[in-house]
Amino acid sequence: MKIVFVGPTVPDARALAGAAFAVHPPAMQGDILRVVRAGATIIGLVDGNFEHVAPVWHKEILFALSQGVQVFGAASMGALRAAECAPFGMVGIGDIYRQYAAGELADDSDVALLHAPAELGYAPLTVPLVNVRATLARLRQGGSITIADAMRIEAAAGQIFYKRRTWAAIVADAELQADADRAALAARLHQEMVDQKRIDALALFDAVSAQPEERRGERPGRAFNSTSMWKVLLNQPET
């Protein structure tokens, strides 16, 4: 059983997954343990809940790995957890993971965005900072924006709380020339946005799809330490 936890990063994930893997909503604490108990063989972690619930716990990822379950992470919460758990066997995928693993990114909020609820298809409502940077890098390379303006736009984006970080808000706050057509610039940034989170998540989809649907043997020399806090989670009744 292959499972990918994903929501706003790829709102159309169910249509793309087909029969290759099951799509579950963004993960929260206990979800990875739950699917391991249910027989998961491959787990892909893209999106995770964090604001009003406890986020995915590293310990449950380590438990999955100890049971021979391959765990992949990319794009959002998955990239964060993969950067932290790579030494124990979690596989990170994509440029966002690479940046966290290399220390080029450190702030969890760089991948955060506001999105619609599940009932409305997890539609993204704001722009994550990693996509802002990827977009500006592409435009700089193409020569359609100056380095100075790109730096001003990125600086403005970095000062805006993720729940209100739209292209219009970013451009409005950027220290651009007085005669700059801000509405046209915001529209162009929106139209030409590089959705790095989606790019990385789709690479994870490919990796999960390519794996044989089986668990590996337990990893020698990687004994799982069942701590008292782990036993609390383990013994919670399933809902």
TARAVEN-V198258 format. One record per residue. N is the residue number from 1. OMEGA is omega in whole degrees, 0 to 359 (NA if undefined). Layout:
# TARAVEN-V198258
N/OMEGA
N/OMEGA
This chain:
# TARAVEN-V198258
1/179
2/185
3/175
4/176
5/185
6/178
7/187
8/179
9/176
10/183
11/180
12/185
13/182
14/179
15/181
16/185
17/184
18/179
19/185
20/179
21/177
22/179
23/176
24/179
25/177
26/188
27/169
28/185
29/179
30/184
31/180
32/175
33/183
34/183
35/174
36/178
37/182
38/175
39/179
40/177
41/179
42/178
43/172
44/179
45/175
46/184
47/177
48/174
49/183
50/191
51/185
52/178
53/176
54/181
55/176
56/183
57/177
58/184
59/180
60/173
61/178
62/177
63/178
64/179
65/180
66/179
67/179
68/178
69/175
70/182
71/180
72/178
73/180
74/160
75/187
76/175
77/179
78/178
79/179
80/183
81/179
82/178
83/181
84/187
85/180
86/180
87/182
88/174
89/176
90/184
91/176
92/183
93/170
94/186
95/180
96/174
97/182
98/181
99/177
100/182
101/181
102/182
103/177
104/172
105/179
106/186
107/178
108/185
109/179
110/180
111/185
112/174
113/174
114/181
115/177
116/179
117/181
118/182
119/178
120/172
121/178
122/183
123/178
124/181
125/177
126/186
127/176
128/185
129/179
130/177
131/175
132/183
133/179
134/179
135/180
136/178
137/179
138/181
139/176
140/180
141/180
142/178
143/183
144/174
145/181
146/178
147/181
148/180
149/178
150/179
151/179
152/180
153/179
154/179
155/179
156/180
157/182
158/181
159/184
160/177
161/189
162/182
163/177
164/184
165/172
166/178
167/180
168/179
169/180
170/183
171/179
172/182
173/184
174/181
175/181
176/178
177/185
178/183
179/181
180/177
181/187
182/180
183/180
184/180
185/179
186/179
187/180
188/178
189/178
190/183
191/186
192/183
193/172
194/181
195/184
196/179
197/180
198/179
199/182
200/180
201/178
202/175
203/176
204/177
205/180
206/181
207/179
208/181
209/185
210/184
211/173
212/185
213/181
214/175
215/173
216/176
217/178
218/186
219/180
220/179
221/181
222/182
223/180
224/182
225/182
226/183
227/180
228/179
229/177
230/181
231/176
232/179
233/184
234/185
235/176
236/178
237/180
238/181
239/NA
